[in-house]
Amino acid sequence: MLISGGHALIVLVRGASEFTIFGESTSGSPGECLDKIARELQISEMKEFLDVHPGAAVEQLASR
C-alpha cells in the first residue's frame, strides 16, 4: 500500500516495473476518513483523548 499526502494506492508490487493497482484515491486521504470516523464516534468528548489528534485516537482505540 502506498499512502502519500492526499493520495492512496492499494498495489501489489512484484518488481520495479511489475505491479497491479487494485484501488486508488485522489480526492480523499486515509487520514481524512479516520477524522470522520472519530467525529461520528464522538471520540473528542472522551477525557483520555482531549489532546490527541482524532486519527491517532481512532488508531489507539483500534489497537485495544
C-alpha positions as CSV (number, residue, x, y, z in Angstrom):
1,M,0.0,0.0,0.0
2,L,1.3,3.5,-0.9
3,I,0.0,6.4,1.1
4,S,1.3,9.9,0.4
5,G,-0.5,13.0,1.4
6,G,-3.9,13.1,-0.1
7,H,-3.3,10.1,-2.4
8,A,-3.5,6.4,-1.6
9,L,-3.0,3.3,-3.7
10,I,-3.5,-0.3,-3.0
11,V,-0.9,-2.0,-5.2
12,L,0.6,-5.5,-5.5
13,V,4.3,-5.0,-6.4
14,R,6.2,-7.8,-7.9
15,G,9.1,-5.8,-9.1
16,A,10.3,-2.2,-10.0
17,S,8.2,-2.2,-13.2
18,E,5.8,-5.0,-12.5
19,F,2.8,-4.1,-10.3
20,T,-1.0,-4.2,-10.3
21,I,-3.2,-1.4,-9.0
22,F,-6.2,-2.7,-7.1
23,G,-7.6,0.7,-6.0
24,E,-6.7,4.4,-5.7
25,S,-8.0,7.6,-4.2
26,T,-7.1,11.1,-5.3
27,S,-9.9,13.0,-3.7
28,G,-9.8,12.0,0.0
29,S,-6.9,10.9,2.1
30,P,-7.0,7.9,4.6
31,G,-6.4,10.4,7.4
32,E,-9.5,12.4,6.4
33,C,-11.5,9.2,6.7
34,L,-10.2,8.5,10.2
35,D,-11.1,12.0,11.2
36,K,-14.6,11.5,10.0
37,I,-14.8,8.2,12.0
38,A,-13.6,10.0,15.1
39,R,-16.2,12.7,14.7
40,E,-19.0,10.1,14.2
41,L,-17.9,8.2,17.3
42,Q,-17.6,11.4,19.3
43,I,-14.0,10.5,20.4
44,S,-13.1,14.1,21.1
45,E,-15.5,14.1,24.0
46,M,-13.6,11.2,25.8
47,K,-11.4,12.6,28.5
48,E,-8.4,10.4,27.6
49,F,-8.4,11.9,24.0
50,L,-8.9,15.6,24.7
51,D,-5.3,16.5,23.5
52,V,-5.0,13.7,20.9
53,H,-5.4,14.1,17.1
54,P,-8.7,12.4,16.0
55,G,-6.9,9.9,13.7
56,A,-4.4,9.0,16.3
57,A,-7.3,8.4,18.8
58,V,-9.0,6.0,16.4
59,E,-5.7,4.1,16.0
60,Q,-5.3,3.9,19.8
61,L,-8.8,2.6,20.3
62,A,-8.5,0.1,17.4
63,S,-5.3,-1.4,19.0
64,R,-7.2,-2.3,22.2
